[in-house]
Amino acid sequence: ALEIEHLLDPGYLEQTMETCIHEVMDVFYRPELGGIIVENVDMDGNLVDCFEGRQVTPGHAIEAMWFIMDLGKRLNRPELIQQAMLTTLTMLDYGWDKQCGGIYYFMDRNGCPPQQLEWDQKLWWVHIESLISLLKGYQLTGDKRCLEWFEKVHDYTWSHFKDPEYPEWYGYLNRRGEVLLPLKGGKWKGCFHVPRGLFQCWKVLEQL
């Protein structure tokens, strides 16, 4: 909505921003689960004990948090920025593979086996979006935990996803961080997350 702001009615844009903030931070954000963000709820906003209802997607949650930080900055709501920054840290700690490194693709909030067979893969977009959210969190709050996590995710990302010979990123790694699919473009991996992510990180680092 912000990208096409010049095409939208100001009242509609304001309503859209408030709706998005409410849905992400009041409906899908669950303090009773330790402050994680779930992927699905029922029509009334309640948790459901099924595959979809238990699904947690760390990449979606972390990506959403830098959108929320941008909105918090625009709307001059520092409490929103703080909550989004803390949620980024919570989701990273929750989604980080303590054994092999990297961020899981899908998780089950009850620790049950996820239905997605690719649940333990490490994907390019999850990691670049995390880098954006961590840098923005550090820039807007000064919390050094964001910088520490940024360095950790940065080191994993650049040592695992980038092809050293032809420097585009691989998209899909197995749990151990090995290249699972050698393709660098497909239906889902287009010219979007990596250029946008690097641009966002560059602009924040310039300001820092």
Disulfide bonds with the S-S distance in Angstrom:
none
